[in-house]
Amino acid sequence: MLFGLTRQEAVIYECLYRNGALNGYETSKITGISRSNVYNTLAGLVEKGAAYRMEASSNKYIAVPVEEMCDNHLRRVEEAKQYLSKNLVKNQEENDGYITIEGYRHIQDKISNMLDKVELRLYLSVPSCYIPHYLSKLEELGEANKKVVLLTDEQVECSDLIQVYVSGPKEKQIHLIVDSQYVLTGDYSESENDTCLYSGQKNFVNVLKEALRNEIKLTRMGMNEKGRE
């Protein structure tokens, strides 16, 4: 369905994929969907590039292989992206206001996009249970000689190129600063009720950056105290 199929088209695509070439009657019998709906749906699958119609008296249909269907869809999306990037004129004024991002999935997307745009450094404060989602990307940034500072509640196995500070227990929240220019901060609990604030507002960035610096200082002090003991 993420690739543009309706729920019914997805059911019939899976049926074709699992059973091989089928005609409308056979598809209807297997899926329990009425024959009239099956024929309309098969035509839709062909139109969307998810099935082929075989030239035979029984007019059988066969599913396009998953890899081929997905690659074709991604290729069309990439072509559309290039066209839009070239033809849509962007407002050149940088937005330094505050943007609310709602829902765990959308917050994940924003985090990924921010990590992709890191040029110099990033600071990330997040519970350790969420670090595996982004660890490979953080290590990739470290290997690219970009400063990566991670604040979390438990020690994590990662590259020496990442500076890790283990502080006290953390609530299910995330604080992310990229290049001292952009901030994402808020709830992060894998819930669609999660809400984060994204901003490029300089004062807001500086406030959060100072808070993370203070957390790092306190963590270092705690480490030094343990060392003396």
N, C-alpha and C positions, 0 to 999 in steps of 0.2 A: 504493500500500500504506500510505502514511502517513495516508491518509484512511479506513482501516478495511477495505480490500479484501484478500482473500487473494491469494497470487501467481497462482492460477488465475483468480480473478475479475478481476485486473488485466490478464491476458493477453486475456481475452475482452472486457473493456471496451474495450481498445485496438483489438481486432478490429472491434467494432461502430462505434467512433468513426471508424476509417479507411475502413470499407466501407459504412457506412449500415445501413439496416434489413436484418436477417438472421433466418432461422428457425434452429432448432436444428441441422438437417441441414447448412445452409450454413456455420454457425459451426464445426461439427465438421470439415467438410471443409477449411476454411481454416486452423484452428489445429492440427489433428491430435489434438485431445482427443476422447475417446469421446463418443458422443451422449448416453449416460446421464449422464455427468459434466457435459456442456455444459448439458443441461436443468436440472439441479440448480443449476449455477452461475448460469445466467440468472435463475432464480427468486431466488437470493441477491442478485444485482445489483438486481433490482426492489425487494426488501425493504430494501436499503440505500440506495435512492434514487439509484443510479448508472445505471439503465436503465428504459425504459418498455416495456410490452408493448402492441403495436399490435393492436387488435381486428380481426382478419382470419382467414380460414379457415386460413392458414398459420401463425398466431401468431408473427409476426415481432417482433423486439425491436430497439430503437434506443437508443443511448447518450444519456444526459443530457449536455448540453454541459459541458465541463470547468469553465467559470466558474460555471455554475449549481450543479453538483455540489459544487464546493469551497466556494462561498458558503453553501450549505445546511448543509454539514458544520460550517463555522466558526460559523454562527449557532447551531447546536445546542450546540457546545462553549461558546460564550459564555453561552448560557442556563444550561448546567450549571455554569459557573464562578460566575455570579451566585447561583444557588441554593445552591451549596456555601459561598460566602462569607457568605451570609446565615444559613445554618442550622448550620454547623459552629462550635462554640465553641472559640476559640483559647486556649491556655495563655498567660496574660498575662505570665508571667515571661520576660524576654528571655534567650535562650540565649547565654552568653558563653564557651562552650567551644570546642572545635576540631572542625571537620568536614572529613573527607577527601572530595574530589570527584575521581572517576576518569574518564578518557576525555576526549579533546579536545572532542567534541560537548557533553558535559555541562558542561565548563569554559566553553565558549563561551556556553552558556545562562546560566550563573551570572554571567559578565561582563556580558552584556546586561541581566540583571535588576538588577545592581548599578548600572550606568550609568543605568537608568531611574529609580533612587531617589535620585540625587544631589540634595542640597538646597543645599549651599554650595560644596563643592570636591572635587576628586579629583586624585590623583597616580597616574600610570601609567608604569611602567618596562617596556619591551618592545622586542624587536628591530624595526627599521623595516619588515621584510617583512610584519609582521602588522598594522601600523597601518591599512592600507586597510579592514580588516574593520570598524573602529569610527570612522573619521575623520569621517564625516557626523554621527554621534552626538556626538562630542567637539566639533565645530564648533557643533552645535545647543546644547550646554550652554554654550559660550562666548558665544553670542548671547543666552542667557538670563541673562547676567551672573553665571555661576558660574565659579569659578576652576578652570582646567584646566591642569595642569602635566604635560608629557610628557617623559620621559627615554628617549632612544633612541641608536642607534649611527650613524645617518646623518641628514643633513638631509632633512626632508620638507616638501612643499608643503602649507601649510594656512593657515587664517585667522590673522591677527595676534592674535586673541583667545585663542589657545592659546600658552602659554609653552613653548617647545621648548628642551631642553638636549641637545646632542649630546656624548655621552661616548665612551669607548672601546668596543671590541668587546663585544657582549653574548652570553652563552650563551642557548640557547633556553629562557628563563624569563620569567615575568611576575610583576610586583609591582603590586598595585592597592590603593589606600587611598581609601575614600569617606567624606567628612565626618569624618575622624579617628575613625571609629567601627568601621568594618569593613574587613577585610583579606582579600585573596586572593593567595596566593603559591605558586609552584611551577613544575613543568615545563610547557612550552608549545611543542610541536613538531609539532602536527597528527597526533599518534599516539594511538591508543586506550590506550596505556600511560602517557600523561601523567597526573600526579597533582598536585593542588593542595590547599593547606590554606586553609580559610575560617574566619575567627574574628572575634568581636567582643570578644575578651579584651583589656582595656585595656592591660596591660603589653606584650602582643605587638604591638598596634597601635603603641604608642609606640616600640618597638624598631625596627620597620620604617620608621616615619616618620623617625626620627633617621638611619637608614642612607641613606634617599633624600635627606634634607637635606644630609648629608655629601657625597653624590655630586654634588649641585647645587653645593655650595661648591667642590669640586675642579674641576668643569667651568668655573665662573666664573673660578677662578684661572688655569686653562689658557687661557681666552679672553683674560684680561688680559695674560698673558705673550706671547701671539701679537700682541696689540695693540702692546706695547712694541717687539717686534722690527720 
